[in-house]
Amino acid sequence: MHLTAVRRTLTIAFLPFLAVACASPRVRKGVAPAAVPSAALRVYHSSSARFVSFDALAAAVAGADVAYFGEQHDDPETHFAEFALLEAVGRRRDGVVLSLEMFERDVQSALDDYLAGRASEGEFLSRSRPWERYATDYRAMVQLARARGWPVVAANVPRPVASAVSRNGLAALDSLPPAARVHAAREISCPRDAYYERFAEQMKGHGTANPHAPSDSAAAGAMVWRFYEAQCVKDETMAESIAAALARAASGALVVHYDGAFHSDYGLGTVARGRRRLPDAKSLVISAIPVADPATVDPAPFATRGDFIVFTRRPPPR
């Protein structure tokens, strides 16, 4: 279901409100709740082991300094939840900054020109390499930021840089010209830790399906490690982009960052690297998970993925 179709199905049904966030002078009080389809979306608060209202999620995010929202890229209900959350947070506080994995650092000027009205949307899209489903999945959030005067951060490393690392390892960064190297994080840490173990496990399936994957186990391991180094470059670059955006913003700003859930689940990846750079910032992790029926889902197996789990109704098979 596309974004416009989802909006037409909105209802005024809510789960009971649970106050999760502490009061903050940066957060506006007395904000009317947003309309969210409870049948298609449920929010689970992991630390209290309770389902809470969408309003409680928005209040918690509005009280943070950085919020990481991990999505499943192909789920339309998740994309509407992302927009609804951003809109609800914007009604609660000032100083919102939108950060997106979906745009790369070298197109920041194109994004800034569009936000400032110096370029048309067509010009912006021709210069910014938007993701294939930008119009249905992310445009609404960028338009909201444009209307509210919020900065939007093109947070990710350019794909050619990540590809070079996946072929030649981190040493590829040393051979980049300065104009390209600046688009990757200055400090890159790539430990063989729990994040690597999760990454390597996921890569097993890809290797099985890839006829070009090396058959020799040592070569296969080296390939996985290079891919992991490219993943680390993405995470470090997004984290550096988030930290820089928070530093540029006025005091008391909030950065809401959207990425693929693997980058932020379990507080690993981009989140761990963001917290390394912003040790005093209050951050939250949200993970969106499409399921057959949010009304009957058992949240326990998913609770460790984030502070909040957003269960959306998975589209039926086509």
Rosetta blueprint (number, residue, H / E / L):
1 M L
2 H L
3 L H
4 T H
5 A H
6 V H
7 R H
8 R H
9 T L
10 L L
11 T L
12 I L
13 A L
14 F L
15 L L
16 P L
17 F L
18 L L
19 A L
20 V L
21 A L
22 C L
23 A L
24 S L
25 P L
26 R L
27 V E
28 R L
29 K L
30 G L
31 V L
32 A L
33 P L
34 A L
35 A L
36 V L
37 P L
38 S L
39 A L
40 A L
41 L E
42 R E
43 V E
44 Y E
45 H E
46 S L
47 S L
48 S L
49 A L
50 R E
51 F E
52 V E
53 S L
54 F H
55 D H
56 A H
57 L H
58 A H
59 A H
60 A H
61 V H
62 A H
63 G L
64 A L
65 D L
66 V E
67 A E
68 Y E
69 F E
70 G E
71 E E
72 Q L
73 H L
74 D L
75 D L
76 P H
77 E H
78 T H
79 H H
80 F H
81 A H
82 E H
83 F H
84 A H
85 L H
86 L H
87 E H
88 A H
89 V H
90 G H
91 R L
92 R L
93 R E
94 D L
95 G L
96 V E
97 V E
98 L E
99 S E
100 L E
101 E E
102 M E
103 F E
104 E E
105 R H
106 D H
107 V H
108 Q H
109 S H
110 A H
111 L H
112 D H
113 D H
114 Y H
115 L H
116 A L
117 G L
118 R L
119 A L
120 S L
121 E H
122 G H
123 E H
124 F H
125 L H
126 S H
127 R H
128 S H
129 R L
130 P L
131 W L
132 E L
133 R L
134 Y H
135 A H
136 T H
137 D H
138 Y L
139 R H
140 A H
141 M H
142 V H
143 Q H
144 L H
145 A H
146 R H
147 A H
148 R H
149 G L
150 W L
151 P L
152 V E
153 V E
154 A E
155 A E
156 N E
157 V L
158 P L
159 R H
160 P H
161 V H
162 A H
163 S H
164 A H
165 V H
166 S H
167 R H
168 N H
169 G L
170 L H
171 A H
172 A H
173 L H
174 D H
175 S H
176 L L
177 P L
178 P H
179 A H
180 A H
181 R H
182 V L
183 H L
184 A L
185 A L
186 R L
187 E L
188 I L
189 S L
190 C L
191 P L
192 R L
193 D L
194 A H
195 Y H
196 Y H
197 E H
198 R H
199 F H
200 A H
201 E H
202 Q H
203 M H
204 K H
205 G H
206 H H
207 G H
208 T H
209 A H
210 N L
211 P L
212 H L
213 A L
214 P L
215 S L
216 D L
217 S H
218 A H
219 A H
220 A H
221 G H
222 A H
223 M H
224 V H
225 W H
226 R H
227 F H
228 Y H
229 E H
230 A H
231 Q H
232 C H
233 V H
234 K H
235 D H
236 E H
237 T H
238 M H
239 A H
240 E H
241 S H
242 I H
243 A H
244 A H
245 A H
246 L H
247 A H
248 R H
249 A L
250 A L
251 S L
252 G L
253 A L
254 L E
255 V E
256 V E
257 H E
258 Y E
259 D E
260 G E
261 A H
262 F H
263 H H
264 S L
265 D H
266 Y H
267 G H
268 L L
269 G L
270 T H
271 V H
272 A H
273 R H
274 G H
275 R H
276 R H
277 R H
278 L L
279 P L
280 D L
281 A L
282 K L
283 S E
284 L E
285 V E
286 I E
287 S E
288 A E
289 I E
290 P E
291 V E
292 A L
293 D L
294 P L
295 A L
296 T L
297 V L
298 D L
299 P L
300 A H
301 P H
302 F H
303 A H
304 T H
305 R H
306 G L
307 D L
308 F E
309 I E
310 V E
311 F E
312 T E
313 R E
314 R L
315 P L
316 P L
317 P L
318 R L
